[in-house]
Amino acid sequence: MSDPAPRRDRLAIGELAARSGLATSALRYYEDLGLIRSERTAGGQRRYPRATLRRVAFIRAAQRVGLSLEEAGAALARLPEDRAPSAAEWNAVARTWTRRIDEQIAELERLKGNLTGCIGCGCLSLRKCALYNPDDTAAARGPGARYLLGDESATPRRP
């Protein structure tokens, strides 16, 4: 017996992909992570509520501002699945995004400030690194570009 005609309030995965601009594999991945949900037809095909379009747009917006899928999922858990969020619901989520974006801006400002100095990774001239990182003291603090990771240089920077 074949499946009945699809309900107009449900989208097949191909329709959701076309409308959202995402590959079907991405939608299945989001579903595996619990970010979106579907129902299955008698034939096993996925059917998504139309509100899933809003959730996918939300996920993409979260990624665009630098949030991880885990962070997007935490935010989605605070919002209704079957309707648009109210202004109060959205503002509560937006406040957490604002804090996260402010943290990213601070990190980028710190990175920008460190670009002209030694970053303890050996990519700059040895002469300059000898001033900022004598005897490779940054290596004692752990792996990676220590000054980019936020470690302070023991040697004062000279103009």
N, CA, C and O atoms as a GROMACS GRO file, in nm:
protein
  636
    1MET      N    1   0.084  -0.117   0.000
    1MET     CA    2   0.000   0.000   0.000
    1MET      C    3   0.089   0.124   0.000
    1MET      O    4   0.186   0.129   0.076
    2SER      N    5   0.059   0.222  -0.081
    2SER     CA    6   0.142   0.341  -0.090
    2SER      C    7   0.101   0.441   0.018
    2SER      O    8  -0.009   0.436   0.073
    3ASP      N    9   0.194   0.532   0.046
    3ASP     CA   10   0.167   0.635   0.145
    3ASP      C   11   0.060   0.730   0.094
    3ASP      O   12   0.052   0.754  -0.026
    4PRO      N   13  -0.022   0.782   0.183
    4PRO     CA   14  -0.120   0.881   0.141
    4PRO      C   15  -0.049   1.007   0.093
    4PRO      O   16   0.070   1.024   0.115
    5ALA      N   17  -0.124   1.095   0.027
    5ALA     CA   18  -0.066   1.221  -0.021
    5ALA      C   19  -0.005   1.296   0.097
    5ALA      O   20  -0.062   1.297   0.206
    6PRO      N   21   0.112   1.361   0.075
    6PRO     CA   22   0.177   1.431   0.185
    6PRO      C   23   0.090   1.545   0.238
    6PRO      O   24   0.022   1.614   0.162
    7ARG      N   25   0.094   1.562   0.369
    7ARG     CA   26   0.020   1.673   0.431
    7ARG      C   27   0.088   1.803   0.395
    7ARG      O   28   0.211   1.809   0.389
    8ARG      N   29   0.012   1.907   0.372
    8ARG     CA   30   0.064   2.037   0.332
    8ARG      C   31   0.145   2.104   0.443
    8ARG      O   32   0.226   2.193   0.415
    9ASP      N   33   0.125   2.063   0.568
    9ASP     CA   34   0.200   2.124   0.677
    9ASP      C   35   0.330   2.051   0.706
    9ASP      O   36   0.398   2.080   0.804
   10ARG      N   37   0.365   1.955   0.619
   10ARG     CA   38   0.488   1.877   0.634
   10ARG      C   39   0.569   1.889   0.504
   10ARG      O   40   0.514   1.898   0.394
   11LEU      N   41   0.701   1.888   0.521
   11LEU     CA   42   0.790   1.897   0.406
   11LEU      C   43   0.876   1.771   0.397
   11LEU      O   44   0.927   1.722   0.498
   12ALA      N   45   0.891   1.720   0.276
   12ALA     CA   46   0.985   1.610   0.253
   12ALA      C   47   1.126   1.667   0.265
   12ALA      O   48   1.145   1.788   0.254
   13ILE      N   49   1.223   1.582   0.288
   13ILE     CA   50   1.360   1.629   0.308
   13ILE      C   51   1.411   1.707   0.187
   13ILE      O   52   1.484   1.805   0.204
   14GLY      N   53   1.375   1.664   0.066
   14GLY     CA   54   1.417   1.737  -0.054
   14GLY      C   55   1.357   1.877  -0.059
   14GLY      O   56   1.424   1.972  -0.099
   15GLU      N   57   1.230   1.888  -0.018
   15GLU     CA   58   1.166   2.020  -0.014
   15GLU      C   59   1.234   2.110   0.089
   15GLU      O   60   1.260   2.228   0.063
   16LEU      N   61   1.261   2.053   0.205
   16LEU     CA   62   1.326   2.131   0.311
   16LEU      C   63   1.466   2.174   0.265
   16LEU      O   64   1.507   2.287   0.290
   17ALA      N   65   1.537   2.086   0.198
   17ALA     CA   66   1.670   2.119   0.146
   17ALA      C   67   1.660   2.233   0.045
   17ALA      O   68   1.738   2.329   0.051
   18ALA      N   69   1.566   2.223  -0.048
   18ALA     CA   70   1.551   2.326  -0.150
   18ALA      C   71   1.513   2.460  -0.089
   18ALA      O   72   1.566   2.564  -0.129
   19ARG      N   73   1.423   2.458   0.008
   19ARG     CA   74   1.377   2.583   0.070
   19ARG      C   75   1.481   2.644   0.163
   19ARG      O   76   1.488   2.766   0.175
   20SER      N   77   1.561   2.560   0.229
   20SER     CA   78   1.658   2.610   0.326
   20SER      C   79   1.795   2.639   0.266
   20SER      O   80   1.874   2.714   0.324
   21GLY      N   81   1.823   2.580   0.150
   21GLY     CA   82   1.953   2.598   0.088
   21GLY      C   83   2.060   2.505   0.145
   21GLY      O   84   2.178   2.525   0.119
   22LEU      N   85   2.020   2.406   0.221
   22LEU     CA   86   2.114   2.310   0.277
   22LEU      C   87   2.104   2.177   0.205
   22LEU      O   88   2.000   2.144   0.149
   23ALA      N   89   2.211   2.102   0.208
   23ALA     CA   90   2.210   1.967   0.152
   23ALA      C   91   2.128   1.876   0.242
   23ALA      O   92   2.118   1.899   0.362
   24THR      N   93   2.072   1.773   0.184
   24THR     CA   94   1.995   1.677   0.265
   24THR      C   95   2.084   1.611   0.369
   24THR      O   96   2.036   1.577   0.478
   25SER      N   97   2.211   1.593   0.338
   25SER     CA   98   2.302   1.532   0.437
   25SER      C   99   2.317   1.623   0.559
   25SER      O  100   2.327   1.573   0.671
   26ALA      N  101   2.319   1.753   0.539
   26ALA     CA  102   2.327   1.847   0.652
   26ALA      C  103   2.201   1.839   0.736
   26ALA      O  104   2.208   1.843   0.859
   27LEU      N  105   2.087   1.828   0.671
   27LEU     CA  106   1.960   1.817   0.745
   27LEU      C  107   1.955   1.688   0.826
   27LEU      O  108   1.909   1.688   0.940
   28ARG      N  109   2.002   1.580   0.769
   28ARG     CA  110   2.007   1.454   0.845
   28ARG      C  111   2.103   1.466   0.963
   28ARG      O  112   2.076   1.414   1.071
   29TYR      N  113   2.214   1.535   0.942
   29TYR     CA  114   2.310   1.557   1.050
   29TYR      C  115   2.246   1.640   1.162
   29TYR      O  116   2.259   1.607   1.279
   30TYR      N  117   2.178   1.747   1.125
   30TYR     CA  118   2.109   1.829   1.225
   30TYR      C  119   2.008   1.745   1.302
   30TYR      O  120   1.992   1.760   1.422
   31GLU      N  121   1.941   1.657   1.231
   31GLU     CA  122   1.843   1.570   1.297
   31GLU      C  123   1.913   1.473   1.392
   31GLU      O  124   1.865   1.449   1.502
   32ASP      N  125   2.026   1.418   1.349
   32ASP     CA  126   2.103   1.328   1.437
   32ASP      C  127   2.147   1.400   1.564
   32ASP      O  128   2.154   1.339   1.671
   33LEU      N  129   2.177   1.530   1.553
   33LEU     CA  130   2.218   1.609   1.669
   33LEU      C  131   2.100   1.654   1.755
   33LEU      O  132   2.120   1.707   1.864
   34GLY      N  133   1.978   1.631   1.705
   34GLY     CA  134   1.861   1.672   1.780
   34GLY      C  135   1.822   1.818   1.760
   34GLY      O  136   1.741   1.871   1.836
   35LEU      N  137   1.880   1.884   1.660
   35LEU     CA  138   1.849   2.025   1.634
   35LEU      C  139   1.715   2.041   1.564
   35LEU      O  140   1.644   2.139   1.586
   36ILE      N  141   1.681   1.944   1.481
   36ILE     CA  142   1.551   1.943   1.414
   36ILE      C  143   1.495   1.802   1.430
   36ILE      O  144   1.566   1.708   1.466
   37ARG      N  145   1.365   1.788   1.401
   37ARG     CA  146   1.303   1.656   1.412
   37ARG      C  147   1.211   1.633   1.294
   37ARG      O  148   1.161   1.726   1.231
   38SER      N  149   1.190   1.507   1.265
   38SER     CA  150   1.098   1.470   1.157
   38SER      C  151   1.009   1.358   1.205
   38SER      O  152   1.034   1.293   1.307
   39GLU      N  153   0.905   1.338   1.128
   39GLU     CA  154   0.820   1.220   1.147
   39GLU      C  155   0.846   1.131   1.027
   39GLU      O  156   0.893   1.179   0.923
   40ARG      N  157   0.816   1.006   1.039
   40ARG     CA  158   0.836   0.913   0.927
   40ARG      C  159   0.701   0.871   0.872
   40ARG      O  160   0.604   0.850   0.945
   41THR      N  161   0.697   0.860   0.741
   41THR     CA  162   0.577   0.809   0.676
   41THR      C  163   0.576   0.657   0.691
   41THR      O  164   0.672   0.599   0.740
   42ALA      N  165   0.468   0.594   0.649
   42ALA     CA  166   0.461   0.448   0.653
   42ALA      C  167   0.573   0.386   0.570
   42ALA      O  168   0.617   0.275   0.597
   43GLY      N  169   0.618   0.459   0.468
   43GLY     CA  170   0.728   0.412   0.382
   43GLY      C  171   0.865   0.450   0.435
   43GLY      O  172   0.966   0.423   0.369
   44GLY      N  173   0.871   0.514   0.551
   44GLY     CA  174   0.999   0.548   0.613
   44GLY      C  175   1.058   0.680   0.568
   44GLY      O  176   1.172   0.712   0.604
   45GLN      N  177   0.984   0.758   0.490
   45GLN     CA  178   1.037   0.886   0.444
   45GLN      C  179   1.020   0.991   0.554
   45GLN      O  180   0.922   0.992   0.628
   46ARG      N  181   1.117   1.080   0.560
   46ARG     CA  182   1.112   1.188   0.659
   46ARG      C  183   1.012   1.294   0.616
   46ARG      O  184   1.001   1.328   0.497
   47ARG      N  185   0.939   1.346   0.712
   47ARG     CA  186   0.850   1.460   0.690
   47ARG      C  187   0.875   1.559   0.805
   47ARG      O  188   0.868   1.524   0.923
   48TYR      N  189   0.904   1.682   0.767
   48TYR     CA  190   0.938   1.786   0.864
   48TYR      C  191   0.825   1.886   0.878
   48TYR      O  192   0.765   1.925   0.778
   49PRO      N  193   0.794   1.928   1.000
   49PRO     CA  194   0.696   2.036   1.016
   49PRO      C  195   0.749   2.163   0.948
   49PRO      O  196   0.870   2.185   0.944
   50ARG      N  197   0.660   2.244   0.896
   50ARG     CA  198   0.702   2.367   0.828
   50ARG      C  199   0.785   2.457   0.919
   50ARG      O  200   0.872   2.529   0.871
   51ALA      N  201   0.760   2.453   1.048
   51ALA     CA  202   0.836   2.535   1.142
   51ALA      C  203   0.985   2.498   1.142
   51ALA      O  204   1.067   2.574   1.194
   52THR      N  205   1.019   2.385   1.084
   52THR     CA  206   1.160   2.345   1.075
   52THR      C  207   1.239   2.444   0.990
   52THR      O  208   1.358   2.465   1.013
   53LEU      N  209   1.174   2.504   0.891
   53LEU     CA  210   1.242   2.607   0.811
   53LEU      C  211   1.295   2.718   0.901
   53LEU      O  212   1.408   2.764   0.882
   54ARG      N  213   1.216   2.759   0.997
   54ARG     CA  214   1.256   2.864   1.090
   54ARG      C  215   1.373   2.817   1.175
   54ARG      O  216   1.468   2.892   1.199
   55ARG      N  217   1.367   2.692   1.222
   55ARG     CA  218   1.474   2.638   1.305
   55ARG      C  219   1.606   2.627   1.227
   55ARG      O  220   1.713   2.656   1.280
   56VAL      N  221   1.596   2.586   1.101
   56VAL     CA  222   1.717   2.576   1.019
   56VAL      C  223   1.775   2.716   0.995
   56VAL      O  224   1.896   2.734   1.001
   57ALA      N  225   1.690   2.814   0.970
   57ALA     CA  226   1.738   2.952   0.952
   57ALA      C  227   1.806   3.001   1.079
   57ALA      O  228   1.908   3.070   1.073
   58PHE      N  229   1.750   2.965   1.193
   58PHE     CA  230   1.807   3.002   1.322
   58PHE      C  231   1.946   2.939   1.338
   58PHE      O  232   2.040   3.006   1.382
   59ILE      N  233   1.959   2.813   1.304
   59ILE     CA  234   2.087   2.742   1.315
   59ILE      C  235   2.192   2.810   1.227
   59ILE      O  236   2.306   2.832   1.268
   60ARG      N  237   2.152   2.843   1.106
   60ARG     CA  238   2.245   2.907   1.013
   60ARG      C  239   2.285   3.045   1.063
   60ARG      O  240   2.401   3.085   1.049
   61ALA      N  241   2.191   3.119   1.121
   61ALA     CA  242   2.224   3.250   1.178
   61ALA      C  243   2.321   3.235   1.294
   61ALA      O  244   2.414   3.314   1.309
   62ALA      N  245   2.298   3.135   1.377
   62ALA     CA  246   2.387   3.109   1.491
   62ALA      C  247   2.529   3.080   1.441
   62ALA      O  248   2.626   3.132   1.496
   63GLN      N  249   2.540   2.997   1.340
   63GLN     CA  250   2.671   2.965   1.285
   63GLN      C  251   2.738   3.088   1.225
   63GLN      O  252   2.859   3.105   1.235
   64ARG      N  253   2.659   3.172   1.163
   64ARG     CA  254   2.714   3.293   1.100
   64ARG      C  255   2.776   3.387   1.202
   64ARG      O  256   2.874   3.455   1.172
   65VAL      N  257   2.720   3.392   1.323
   65VAL     CA  258   2.780   3.478   1.426
   65VAL      C  259   2.886   3.404   1.507
   65VAL      O  260   2.937   3.457   1.606
   66GLY      N  261   2.918   3.282   1.465
   66GLY     CA  262   3.029   3.210   1.527
   66GLY      C  263   2.993   3.111   1.635
   66GLY      O  264   3.082   3.060   1.703
   67LEU      N  265   2.865   3.083   1.653
   67LEU     CA  266   2.826   2.986   1.754
   67LEU      C  267   2.843   2.845   1.700
   67LEU      O  268   2.830   2.821   1.580
   68SER      N  269   2.873   2.754   1.787
   68SER     CA  270   2.884   2.614   1.748
   68SER      C  271   2.744   2.554   1.735
   68SER      O  272   2.645   2.614   1.778
   69LEU      N  273   2.736   2.437   1.676
   69LEU     CA  274   2.607   2.369   1.668
   69LEU      C  275   2.556   2.334   1.808
   69LEU      O  276   2.435   2.334   1.832
   70GLU      N  277   2.646   2.305   1.899
   70GLU     CA  278   2.606   2.276   2.036
   70GLU      C  279   2.542   2.400   2.100
   70GLU      O  280   2.441   2.388   2.169
   71GLU      N  281   2.601   2.516   2.077
   71GLU     CA  282   2.545   2.640   2.131
   71GLU      C  283   2.411   2.671   2.065
   71GLU      O  284   2.318   2.716   2.132
   72ALA      N  285   2.402   2.647   1.935
   72ALA     CA  286   2.275   2.668   1.865
   72ALA      C  287   2.168   2.577   1.923
   72ALA      O  288   2.054   2.619   1.943
   73GLY      N  289   2.205   2.451   1.950
   73GLY     CA  290   2.110   2.356   2.008
   73GLY      C  291   2.063   2.400   2.146
   73GLY      O  292   1.945   2.385   2.178
   74ALA      N  293   2.154   2.453   2.227
   74ALA     CA  294   2.115   2.502   2.360
   74ALA      C  295   2.016   2.617   2.348
   74ALA      O  296   1.921   2.627   2.426
   75ALA      N  297   2.039   2.704   2.251
   75ALA     CA  298   1.947   2.815   2.230
   75ALA      C  299   1.812   2.765   2.178
   75ALA      O  300   1.708   2.812   2.223
   76LEU      N  301   1.815   2.672   2.085
   76LEU     CA  302   1.691   2.616   2.030
   76LEU      C  303   1.608   2.548   2.139
   76LEU      O  304   1.485   2.549   2.134
   77ALA      N  305   1.674   2.488   2.235
   77ALA     CA  306   1.603   2.420   2.343
   77ALA      C  307   1.520   2.517   2.426
   77ALA      O  308   1.427   2.477   2.494
   78ARG      N  309   1.556   2.644   2.418
   78ARG     CA  310   1.483   2.748   2.493
   78ARG      C  311   1.370   2.810   2.411
   78ARG      O  312   1.296   2.894   2.462
   79LEU      N  313   1.357   2.770   2.286
   79LEU     CA  314   1.256   2.828   2.197
   79LEU      C  315   1.152   2.723   2.160
   79LEU      O  316   1.180   2.603   2.160
   80PRO      N  317   1.031   2.769   2.126
   80PRO     CA  318   0.926   2.673   2.087
   80PRO      C  319   0.959   2.608   1.954
   80PRO      O  320   1.019   2.670   1.866
   81GLU      N  321   0.919   2.482   1.940
   81GLU     CA  322   0.944   2.408   1.815
   81GLU      C  323   0.836   2.435   1.710
   81GLU      O  324   0.864   2.428   1.590
   82ASP      N  325   0.716   2.464   1.753
   82ASP     CA  326   0.603   2.464   1.661
   82ASP      C  327   0.550   2.602   1.625
   82ASP      O  328   0.447   2.614   1.558
   83ARG      N  329   0.619   2.706   1.668
   83ARG     CA  330   0.573   2.841   1.636
   83ARG      C  331   0.691   2.938   1.644
   83ARG      O  332   0.798   2.904   1.695
   84ALA      N  333   0.670   3.059   1.592
   84ALA     CA  334   0.773   3.161   1.601
   84ALA      C  335   0.788   3.202   1.748
   84ALA      O  336   0.690   3.210   1.821
   85PRO      N  337   0.911   3.229   1.791
   85PRO     CA  338   0.930   3.272   1.929
   85PRO      C  339   0.869   3.410   1.953
   85PRO      O  340   0.865   3.494   1.864
   86SER      N  341   0.823   3.430   2.076
   86SER     CA  342   0.772   3.562   2.114
   86SER      C  343   0.891   3.657   2.126
   86SER      O  344   1.006   3.614   2.127
   87ALA      N  345   0.863   3.786   2.136
   87ALA     CA  346   0.970   3.884   2.151
   87ALA      C  347   1.050   3.856   2.278
   87ALA      O  348   1.173   3.866   2.276
   88ALA      N  349   0.984   3.821   2.386
   88ALA     CA  350   1.054   3.793   2.511
   88ALA      C  351   1.142   3.669   2.498
   88ALA      O  352   1.254   3.667   2.548
   89GLU      N  353   1.090   3.566   2.432
   89GLU     CA  354   1.169   3.443   2.413
   89GLU      C  355   1.293   3.472   2.327
   89GLU      O  356   1.403   3.426   2.359
   90TRP      N  357   1.272   3.547   2.220
   90TRP     CA  358   1.384   3.578   2.132
   90TRP      C  359   1.486   3.666   2.204
   90TRP      O  360   1.607   3.644   2.192
   91ASN      N  361   1.439   3.766   2.280
   91ASN     CA  362   1.532   3.856   2.350
   91ASN      C  363   1.618   3.781   2.451
   91ASN      O  364   1.735   3.815   2.469
   92ALA      N  365   1.562   3.680   2.516
   92ALA     CA  366   1.641   3.601   2.611
   92ALA      C  367   1.755   3.529   2.539
   92ALA      O  368   1.867   3.524   2.590
   93VAL      N  369   1.726   3.475   2.422
   93VAL     CA  370   1.830   3.408   2.343
   93VAL      C  371   1.928   3.512   2.288
   93VAL      O  372   2.050   3.489   2.291
   94ALA      N  373   1.879   3.623   2.240
   94ALA     CA  374   1.964   3.727   2.182
   94ALA      C  375   2.064   3.780   2.284
   94ALA      O  376   2.178   3.812   2.248
   95ARG      N  377   2.024   3.789   2.410
   95ARG     CA  378   2.117   3.835   2.514
   95ARG      C  379   2.236   3.740   2.527
   95ARG      O  380   2.349   3.784   2.544
   96THR      N  381   2.211   3.610   2.519
   96THR     CA  382   2.322   3.516   2.529
   96THR      C  383   2.411   3.526   2.405
   96THR      O  384   2.533   3.512   2.415
   97TRP      N  385   2.351   3.550   2.289
   97TRP     CA  386   2.430   3.568   2.168
   97TRP      C  387   2.515   3.694   2.179
   97TRP      O  388   2.630   3.695   2.137
   98THR      N  389   2.459   3.799   2.234
   98THR     CA  390   2.532   3.926   2.247
   98THR      C  391   2.655   3.906   2.333
   98THR      O  392   2.763   3.955   2.299
   99ARG      N  393   2.641   3.835   2.445
   99ARG     CA  394   2.757   3.807   2.530
   99ARG      C  395   2.862   3.728   2.452
   99ARG      O  396   2.981   3.758   2.460
  100ARG      N  397   2.818   3.629   2.380
  100ARG     CA  398   2.911   3.544   2.304
  100ARG      C  399   2.982   3.626   2.196
  100ARG      O  400   3.102   3.609   2.176
  101ILE      N  401   2.910   3.712   2.126
  101ILE     CA  402   2.969   3.796   2.022
  101ILE      C  403   3.068   3.894   2.084
  101ILE      O  404   3.175   3.916   2.028
  102ASP      N  405   3.036   3.951   2.200
  102ASP     CA  406   3.128   4.041   2.269
  102ASP      C  407   3.258   3.968   2.304
  102ASP      O  408   3.366   4.025   2.293
  103GLU      N  409   3.246   3.842   2.347
  103GLU     CA  410   3.366   3.763   2.378
  103GLU      C  411   3.449   3.742   2.251
  103GLU      O  412   3.572   3.750   2.256
  104GLN      N  413   3.383   3.714   2.139
  104GLN     CA  414   3.454   3.694   2.013
  104GLN      C  415   3.524   3.823   1.970
  104GLN      O  416   3.637   3.819   1.922
  105ILE      N  417   3.457   3.936   1.986
  105ILE     CA  418   3.517   4.064   1.949
  105ILE      C  419   3.641   4.089   2.033
  105ILE      O  420   3.744   4.131   1.980
  106ALA      N  421   3.633   4.065   2.164
  106ALA     CA  422   3.748   4.084   2.252
  106ALA      C  423   3.863   3.993   2.210
  106ALA      O  424   3.978   4.036   2.208
  107GLU      N  425   3.831   3.868   2.176
  107GLU     CA  426   3.934   3.774   2.131
  107GLU      C  427   3.999   3.822   2.001
  107GLU      O  428   4.120   3.815   1.986
  108LEU      N  429   3.918   3.870   1.908
  108LEU     CA  430   3.972   3.920   1.782
  108LEU      C  431   4.056   4.045   1.802
  108LEU      O  432   4.158   4.062   1.736
  109GLU      N  433   4.016   4.133   1.893
  109GLU     CA  434   4.094   4.253   1.923
  109GLU      C  435   4.229   4.214   1.981
  109GLU      O  436   4.332   4.272   1.947
  110ARG      N  437   4.229   4.114   2.070
  110ARG     CA  438   4.354   4.066   2.128
  110ARG      C  439   4.443   4.006   2.020
  110ARG      O  440   4.563   4.031   2.016
  111LEU      N  441   4.383   3.927   1.932
  111LEU     CA  442   4.457   3.868   1.821
  111LEU      C  443   4.514   3.976   1.731
  111LEU      O  444   4.630   3.967   1.690
  112LYS      N  445   4.436   4.076   1.701
  112LYS     CA  446   4.480   4.186   1.616
  112LYS      C  447   4.600   4.256   1.679
  112LYS      O  448   4.697   4.289   1.610
  113GLY      N  449   4.594   4.279   1.809
  113GLY     CA  450   4.704   4.343   1.878
  113GLY      C  451   4.831   4.260   1.880
  113GLY      O  452   4.941   4.315   1.884
  114ASN      N  453   4.818   4.130   1.877
  114ASN     CA  454   4.934   4.041   1.883
  114ASN      C  455   4.995   4.012   1.746
  114ASN      O  456   5.105   3.956   1.740
  115LEU      N  457   4.928   4.048   1.639
  115LEU     CA  458   4.978   4.013   1.507
  115LEU      C  459   5.113   4.075   1.475
  115LEU      O  460   5.192   4.017   1.401
  116THR      N  461   5.140   4.192   1.530
  116THR     CA  462   5.266   4.259   1.497
  116THR      C  463   5.380   4.218   1.589
  116THR      O  464   5.495   4.252   1.562
  117GLY      N  465   5.352   4.147   1.696
  117GLY     CA  466   5.456   4.102   1.788
  117GLY      C  467   5.485   3.956   1.769
  117GLY      O  468   5.424   3.889   1.686
  118CYS      N  469   5.579   3.906   1.847
  118CYS     CA  470   5.614   3.765   1.839
  118CYS      C  471   5.500   3.681   1.894
  118CYS      O  472   5.441   3.716   1.996
  119ILE      N  473   5.470   3.573   1.828
  119ILE     CA  474   5.362   3.486   1.874
  119ILE      C  475   5.413   3.353   1.924
  119ILE      O  476   5.335   3.262   1.950
  120GLY      N  477   5.544   3.342   1.939
  120GLY     CA  478   5.601   3.222   1.999
  120GLY      C  479   5.589   3.097   1.916
  120GLY      O  480   5.596   2.986   1.970
  121CYS      N  481   5.571   3.111   1.787
  121CYS     CA  482   5.556   2.990   1.705
  121CYS      C  483   5.670   2.971   1.608
  121CYS      O  484   5.674   2.871   1.536
  122GLY      N  485   5.766   3.066   1.603
  122GLY     CA  486   5.881   3.052   1.515
  122GLY      C  487   5.860   3.103   1.375
  122GLY      O  488   5.948   3.089   1.290
  123CYS      N  489   5.744   3.163   1.348
  123CYS     CA  490   5.719   3.207   1.210
  123CYS      C  491   5.775   3.347   1.183
  123CYS      O  492   5.786   3.387   1.067
  124LEU      N  493   5.810   3.421   1.287
  124LEU     CA  494   5.867   3.553   1.266
  124LEU      C  495   6.019   3.544   1.268
  124LEU      O  496   6.075   3.438   1.294
  125SER      N  497   6.085   3.655   1.241
  125SER     CA  498   6.231   3.652   1.233
  125SER      C  499   6.291   3.613   1.367
  125SER      O  500   6.238   3.649   1.472
  126LEU      N  501   6.401   3.540   1.363
  126LEU     CA  502   6.467   3.498   1.487
  126LEU      C  503   6.519   3.618   1.564
  126LEU      O  504   6.520   3.617   1.687
  127ARG      N  505   6.562   3.722   1.491
  127ARG     CA  506   6.614   3.840   1.559
  127ARG      C  507   6.504   3.903   1.644
  127ARG      O  508   6.527   3.938   1.759
  128LYS      N  509   6.387   3.917   1.586
  128LYS     CA  510   6.276   3.976   1.661
  128LYS      C  511   6.229   3.882   1.770
  128LYS      O  512   6.199   3.925   1.881
  129CYS      N  513   6.222   3.753   1.740
  129CYS     CA  514   6.178   3.656   1.840
  129CYS      C  515   6.276   3.651   1.957
  129CYS      O  516   6.235   3.627   2.071
  130ALA      N  517   6.404   3.673   1.931
  130ALA     CA  518   6.501   3.674   2.040
  130ALA      C  519   6.470   3.786   2.137
  130ALA      O  520   6.502   3.776   2.256
  131LEU      N  521   6.408   3.893   2.091
  131LEU     CA  522   6.370   4.002   2.180
  131LEU      C  523   6.244   3.968   2.259
  131LEU      O  524   6.236   3.996   2.379
  132TYR      N  525   6.148   3.908   2.193
  132TYR     CA  526   6.019   3.880   2.255
  132TYR      C  527   6.011   3.744   2.321
  132TYR      O  528   5.927   3.721   2.408
  133ASN      N  529   6.097   3.654   2.280
  133ASN     CA  530   6.089   3.517   2.327
  133ASN      C  531   6.230   3.460   2.348
  133ASN      O  532   6.266   3.360   2.286
  134PRO      N  533   6.311   3.525   2.435
  134PRO     CA  534   6.449   3.478   2.451
  134PRO      C  535   6.454   3.335   2.501
  134PRO      O  536   6.379   3.296   2.591
  135ASP      N  537   6.542   3.258   2.441
  135ASP     CA  538   6.560   3.116   2.477
  135ASP      C  539   6.430   3.037   2.468
  135ASP      O  540   6.415   2.935   2.535
  136ASP      N  541   6.338   3.083   2.386
  136ASP     CA  542   6.210   3.014   2.364
  136ASP      C  543   6.137   2.985   2.495
  136ASP      O  544   6.088   2.874   2.516
  137THR      N  545   6.129   3.084   2.583
  137THR     CA  546   6.061   3.066   2.711
  137THR      C  547   5.912   3.039   2.694
  137THR      O  548   5.849   2.981   2.783
  138ALA      N  549   5.856   3.080   2.582
  138ALA     CA  550   5.713   3.055   2.561
  138ALA      C  551   5.685   2.906   2.551
  138ALA      O  552   5.576   2.861   2.586
  139ALA      N  553   5.782   2.829   2.503
  139ALA     CA  554   5.761   2.684   2.488
  139ALA      C  555   5.735   2.617   2.621
  139ALA      O  556   5.666   2.515   2.627
  140ALA      N  557   5.789   2.672   2.729
  140ALA     CA  558   5.770   2.613   2.862
  140ALA      C  559   5.624   2.625   2.908
  140ALA      O  560   5.582   2.554   2.999
  141ARG      N  561   5.551   2.712   2.847
  141ARG     CA  562   5.411   2.734   2.885
  141ARG      C  563   5.315   2.637   2.816
  141ARG      O  564   5.195   2.636   2.847
  142GLY      N  565   5.365   2.558   2.724
  142GLY     CA  566   5.280   2.461   2.657
  142GLY      C  567   5.289   2.472   2.507
  142GLY      O  568   5.359   2.559   2.455
  143PRO      N  569   5.219   2.384   2.436
  143PRO     CA  570   5.226   2.384   2.290
  143PRO      C  571   5.145   2.498   2.230
  143PRO      O  572   5.059   2.558   2.295
  144GLY      N  573   5.176   2.526   2.106
  144GLY     CA  574   5.099   2.625   2.031
  144GLY      C  575   5.158   2.765   2.039
  144GLY      O  576   5.260   2.788   2.104
  145ALA      N  577   5.093   2.855   1.972
  145ALA     CA  578   5.135   2.995   1.968
  145ALA      C  579   5.092   3.061   2.098
  145ALA      O  580   4.982   3.116   2.106
  146ARG      N  581   5.175   3.055   2.200
  146ARG     CA  582   5.138   3.093   2.337
  146ARG      C  583   5.089   3.236   2.348
  146ARG      O  584   4.993   3.262   2.421
  147TYR      N  585   5.152   3.329   2.278
  147TYR     CA  586   5.110   3.468   2.291
  147TYR      C  587   4.975   3.490   2.224
  147TYR      O  588   4.896   3.573   2.270
  148LEU      N  589   4.949   3.419   2.117
  148LEU     CA  590   4.816   3.428   2.055
  148LEU      C  591   4.711   3.364   2.144
  148LEU      O  592   4.595   3.404   2.141
  149LEU      N  593   4.750   3.266   2.222
  149LEU     CA  594   4.657   3.198   2.313
  149LEU      C  595   4.632   3.280   2.439
  149LEU      O  596   4.552   3.239   2.523
  150GLY      N  597   4.700   3.394   2.453
  150GLY     CA  598   4.673   3.483   2.565
  150GLY      C  599   4.782   3.493   2.668
  150GLY      O  600   4.771   3.572   2.762
  151ASP      N  601   4.889   3.416   2.654
  151ASP     CA  602   5.001   3.426   2.749
  151ASP      C  603   5.067   3.562   2.733
  151ASP      O  604   5.077   3.614   2.622
  152GLU      N  605   5.113   3.618   2.843
  152GLU     CA  606   5.184   3.744   2.840
  152GLU      C  607   5.332   3.718   2.817
  152GLU      O  608   5.388   3.621   2.867
  153SER      N  609   5.395   3.805   2.742
  153SER     CA  610   5.539   3.794   2.720
  153SER      C  611   5.612   3.840   2.844
  153SER      O  612   5.572   3.939   2.906
  154ALA      N  613   5.719   3.768   2.882
  154ALA     CA  614   5.799   3.809   2.997
  154ALA      C  615   5.886   3.929   2.962
  154ALA      O  616   5.930   4.002   3.051
  155THR      N  617   5.911   3.951   2.835
  155THR     CA  618   5.993   4.062   2.789
  155THR      C  619   5.902   4.175   2.744
  155THR      O  620   5.813   4.154   2.661
  156PRO      N  621   5.925   4.296   2.797
  156PRO     CA  622   5.840   4.408   2.752
  156PRO      C  623   5.857   4.432   2.604
  156PRO      O  624   5.968   4.425   2.551
  157ARG      N  625   5.748   4.460   2.538
  157ARG     CA  626   5.753   4.486   2.394
  157ARG      C  627   5.808   4.625   2.369
  157ARG      O  628   5.774   4.721   2.438
  158ARG      N  629   5.893   4.633   2.270
  158ARG     CA  630   5.953   4.761   2.235
  158ARG      C  631   5.887   4.814   2.110
  158ARG      O  632   5.852   4.736   2.021
  159PRO      N  633   5.869   4.944   2.101
  159PRO     CA  634   5.806   5.002   1.981
  159PRO      C  635   5.892   4.989   1.859
  159PRO      O  636   5.853   5.033   1.750
   0.00000   0.00000   0.00000
